[in-house]
């Protein structure tokens, strides 16, 4: 079986699964291996109609999607995929490059946010928000204005030798709704590949202005709706709660974040808040307002 080599999140990835979204590389040292295999883990008893479940221990995490198969993430170094027969590989890549990769990064000690990040003048900014609130659209709009993409959807943060937060580059692709493709980038969405059959978002490859090294974090913006575009600084406690709520690991509740794991996660979030301010970015929901919102962020970022 062929082995494909990639770089993502400053990791060398060797994979039996073709991952065209990632940056291909010459043969790399293996930080992470992705392979197919038969998993002897059996999903917990599911409620009727439930097609997703997971089980997490201190050393590994298992996931099950009824229309995809099973996945195991172990010790931040290995992903095993046990697909159902004849499933499309592009369907497998959706959770693999989202939930599964996020858990692996968490196992490696990163603070992982459900967010998007771009770099402006050598500093990283992050957009937080619930699903469908425009994280990718805001990042794409700023990218379209000449800035660098760092990561879309899964943002990984680590701390440098001075204890300062830096954002690690993910992989060069946006996932955007069709209407956002035109508004943020001026592209025709019909020229972009579907991520999967029946999946509304399109994959927009980034062929230039993708960050190649970790970028110092300078600001965090939590998206909200309002009649006019405005930035509201959050008090540290509110900023901390916002950060925790948008942590990728929070979606798994106490099964992932309990005991030592919960304490470590809280320390990471608290450490981040000590260094970085969090702002609530309220803006109209209309797509024509995007250039004005982007300009507001650019002007504010110059003074952060």
N, C-alpha and C positions, 0 to 999 in steps of 0.2 A: 504493500500500500504506500502511496506517495506521502511524503511529509512536507508540509508547507511551513516556511519560516516567516515570522512577522515581528514587528515592534509595536507595542501599544502600552501606554502608562509606564514608560521607561522599563518595560519588561521584554525579554526575549521569549517569544511564544513559538513553540513547534506544534503543529496541528495536523491531524489526519483529515480534518474537515477543512475544505477550502473556505477562506474567509476574505473575500475580495474587498470588504470594507476597510480592512486593516492595511497598514503600510507593509508591503512585502520587503523582505530583507534577504541578504545573503545568509548563509548558515550562521545561526546565532547560538550563543550559550543558552541553554534551556533553563529559564526561570520558571516557565509554566509549560506543561504538556497538556494537549487536548487530544483525546483518543476515543474511538468507539470501543464499547465493551458491554458484556452482559452483567448487569447489576443484580445481585441477589436480594437487594432491599425491596420490601413490599410496602406500598403506600398504606398509611393508616386507613381504617374504615371511613369511607366518605359518606356524607349525606347525599340523598337522592338528587341528582342533577349537578352535583359538584364535580368539576373537571380539573381542579387544581388542588394540590396539597403539598406540604413540605414537612420535613422532620430534621431538626438541627441539634447536634451535640457539640461539645467543646472542640472536637477535632475534625468534624466533617458535617456537610449539609447535603440532604437529598431533596430533590424536587420532582414532581410528577405533573405532567399535563396530559390529559386523556387523548388529545389529538396529536401529541408529539412523542411522548415517551418519558423516560427517566433521565435525570442528570445527577451526578455526584460531584461535589466540590470538596477537596480534601487539602487541609494544611496550607492553603494558598499557593500550591504548586501543581495541582493536578485536577483536571476536569475530565470526567468520563461521561460519554453520551450513549445511552441505550435507547435508540429510536424505535418507534413502532414501524412495522413493515411499510415500505414504499412511501414514507413521508418525504416531502420536498425538503431538500437541504436548506433552502432559503428560509423555510419556516423554523427550522432548528436554530438558525442564526439569530432570530429575533430575541428569544430569551437568553441565548448564549452570550450575546453582546450587550445584554441589559442586566437582568436579575442575576444570572449566574456569574458574570464577570464582576458585578458589584460585590457579591458575597466573597469571591476570591480576593478582591482588593481589601475588603474588611479583614479577612483572615490574615493578610499580610501586614496589617497594622495601619492602613490608611483610614482617614475619616472620609467616608463616601457620602456624597450628597446627591439627591435627585434634583439636578440642576443643569444649567448650561453656563459655559464660561468663555470669555474672549479676553484678549490682551490689547490694551491701549497704552502706547508709549512705554512698553516694558513692564507694565503692571497689569495684574489679572483682576477682573471683576466677575462676579458670579450672580446669576439670576436664579432665584428660588420661586417656587409656586406649585400649586396643585396641578394635576394633569389637565391639560387644555387651557392653562392660564397664559401661555405665550412665552415660555422660557426659550424655546428654540427659535421662535419668531423674533424675539428681541435680540438674541445673539446673532441670528442671521442678518438682521437689519444693520447691526454694527459691523458685521463682517463685510456686508455690501458697501459700507462707507469706508472701507480700506483697512480695517483692523484685523487682527489674527484670531482664528478659531483656536481654542485650547481643547475644549471637549463639549460634546452635546449629550444631554440626558444623564450620563453618569460622570460626576466630577469627583476626582480623587485628590485629597489634600494630605500633605505630610509636612513635617516641621524640619527646618534646616538646623545646622549646628548651633545657631544662635537662638533656636527656639521659635523662629519666625515661620509663618505658614507660607507654603508654596503650592501651586496648583500644577499637577502633573499632566502633560499632554495625553489625550486619549487616542482617538483615531479620526481621520479626516472625512467626516460625513455629518451632514445635518439630516434629521428626520422632520419633515415639514408637511403640514396640510397643504393641499393644492392651492387654496386661495392665498396662503402665506408665501408660497414660492414666488409669485409674481410681485406681491407687495414688498417683500423684504429684499429680494435679489433681482427682480426683473426678469426671471426665467419663465419659460413656458413649461408648466408642470407636465405636459404630455410627453415631453422629451426625456423625462426622468423615469427611472425604473420604479415599478411598484416594489415595496418591500416584501409583499406576499399577496397572493390572490385574496381579494376582499378586504385588504388592509388599506385604510384611507390615506395614510401618510406615504410620501414618496422619499426615496433616498437621494440626497443631493451631494454628490462627491465634492470634496474640496481639493482642488489641484494646485492651489497656491495659497499663501498666507496661512499656513498651518504651523502652529508653534512646535518647534523641534526640541525644546528643553523646558524644564520646569520654570514657572513664572511666579515671582513674588505676588502674593495676594494683597490687594489694596482696598477692596470694597465689596460689600455684599448687598444686593438689592432684592427685597421680597416683593413680588408683584401683587398689585391689587387694582381694583377698579375705582374710578372716580370721574367726575365731570370734566376736570382739567388735569393736566400733567403736573405732578408735584412730588417732591421728595420729603419724607418725614423721618427724621432720625428716631430710632428706637432706643429706649433705655436698655441698659445691659441685660436686665432680667428678661425683658420682652424679646430682645435679640437672641438670647440663649434659647428661649422656648421656641422661637421661630426656627432656629438652626436645628434643634432636636426634632421638631415636627417634620422638617424636610430632609432629615437624614435618611439615606436609602434603607438603613437597617431598621428604622422605626416601623416600617410596614410589616415586619415579622414579629413585632410585639415582644413579649417576655421570653418567647422561645429562643430568640437569638440574644436579646439584651437582658441578661439577668446575672446576678452575682458579680464576679470579677469583670465579665464582659460589659455589664452596665456601668460599673464604676470607671472602667477605662474609657468607655465612650463618653461619659459625662466629663471626665477630665479633658479629653480632646476638645470637646465643644467649649468648655469653659476657657481653656487655653486660647482657643481661637478668638473668642469674644474679647479677651483681654487686649488683643492686638488689633482687631479689625472691627470697625463700626458697621452696624446693620441699619439699612434704610428701607422704609416702605415706599415703593415706587407706585404711586397711584396714577392711572392714566385711563383715557377713554378706551373702550373696547374696539373702536373702529380702526380698521387697517390703515385708512388714509392718515391717521394721526401718528403713525410710526416714525416718520422722519423727525417730527418735532420732539417726540419722546427720546429718540436716539440723541438728538442734539442736546437735550437737557442732561442726559447721562454724561455725554462727552464733556460738557462744560463743568458739571459737578466733579467729574473724575479728575480734572486738572487741579482741583484744590484739595483732594483727599490726601 
